[in-house]
Structure formats: structure tokens, C-alpha cells
Amino acid sequence: MRYVKTILVLLLLSSFCGLAAEAQLPKSLDALKNLGGQSTGGTTSASGSQIAQGLKEALRIGTENAVASTGRPDGFLANPLIKIGMPKQFQTVEKGLRLTGFGDQVDGFVTSMNRAAEQATPKAKSIFVDAITSMTINDAKNLLNGGETAATDFFKVKTSDKLYQAFRPVVDNSINQVGTVKRYNDLLGQAKGLPFVKTQSLDVGNYVTNKSLDGLFLIVAQEEKKIRTNPAARVTDLLKNVFGK
């Protein structure tokens, strides 16, 4: 009888141990899964160097598209967002000239300013490339999590002076070729004969250069927004990896 009781006790203990082992098995599997996830988790997020490369890629594509779209006939003139019009301080003069039959001359002056901008814009490409190359990993990390146009704003600070120096001679040459200054002086002469219209001098080259740069950076900013917000604009694997997270 004692022998039978001993066998029953042993069987019960064996069953209990088996159940305990089964209860621990899922936990062990979960632990292995978690461990595996930890070992591969680092590959799902972009590294510092990838972020820098991604931002440079975004700026390269954005600036190339911006230069291509603005540095051609009607690139400025046909785009209402960046079209160079009469300066605000000359709007009264413009209105007076149009009312007195000089609308065609005003339009000719406006067209010539935009043509000068379109001819100057391609000069930006090499300056943009230099600025992109100089971007650091720390710069890129800060810009990645910045606003929709953080990279463009950074870029503007880095390149505006150099771009102005590069643009101004091209603009001056262009406005001389297309007769912008002459058109302006002719309009100024006509405006002086209008009653209640106050005329003032204008550095046409400076005005066109600054408006050209404003328009160019506006288009670059639009390109950056596309890459940040529209998956279809991320045309390379690098852009998908950096901006898709």
C-alpha cells in the first residue's frame, strides 16, 4: 500500500512540474522576441549621417527643381507667386500712368524686370551646391525636426550674400540688354508730368536682384514642403527613409 501511495505522489509531482514548465514557455518566447527586436531596432531609424545625407538630397532636388522652373522664359513672369511687379512705393505712379494711356509701357517695364530675373537664376546652382556640401550632421538633425521650411530658411542664411553678389552683375547686364532702366527712366519722365503724383528714384538692379532671390527661395521652400509632406515627392530611397519616419 505504501508503495502505491509513493507512486501516486510521484505522478502528481511530475504533472505539476510539466504544467509549470508550459506556463513559463510563452514568457520565455516573449523574452526572445523582445531580445530579437532590440537587436534589430536600430536599423529602422535613420542614423545621423543618413539624416544629413537625406537633408542634402532634399535640398539638392529642391534647388534643382526651383532653378529649372524659374530660370527659363516666363519662369517668373507667368508665376503669380513670384512675378516681379512695380515696387509698392510706385503703385500710385503706376496707376496714374495706366490711367493716362501708358499701360503698355508699364507692362513692358515689368516684363523686362522678370526677364532679367529669369536670366540670373541659373547662377544660383553652383552656390547652392557649395552650401549643401558644407551642411554638418548636427545642422541636419536640427533641421529634420524643424518647421516645413527649416532647411530652406537655413539655406537662405547661408547663401543670400553670395547669391546677391552673383546675381547682381547678371541682373545689371540683363536689364541693360532688355532696356529695363531705359523703360524705367521713360516712365519716370512721364510720371513727373502727372498731377498729384510724387516720383522717387529707384535702384532697379537692386530691386530686381532682391525680388529674384525672394522668388527663388519661395520656390525652394515649396519643394521642401512637398518632400516633407507628400510621399510621392520622395523620389529616392534615401528620402523615403529619412522623411518617411
ABEGO torsion letter per residue (X at the ends): XAAAAAAAAAAAAAAAAAAAAAAAAAAAAAAAAAAAAAAAAAAABBBAAAAAAAAAAAAAAAAAAAAAAAABBGAAAABAAABBBBBAAAAAAAAAAAAAGAAAAAAAAAAAAAAAAAAAAAAAAAAAAAAAAABBAAAAAAAAABBAAAAAAAAAAAAAAAAAAAAAAAAAAAAAAAGAAAAAAAAAAAAAABBGBBBBBBBAAAAAAAAAAAAAAAAAAAAAAAAAABAAABABAAAAAAAAX
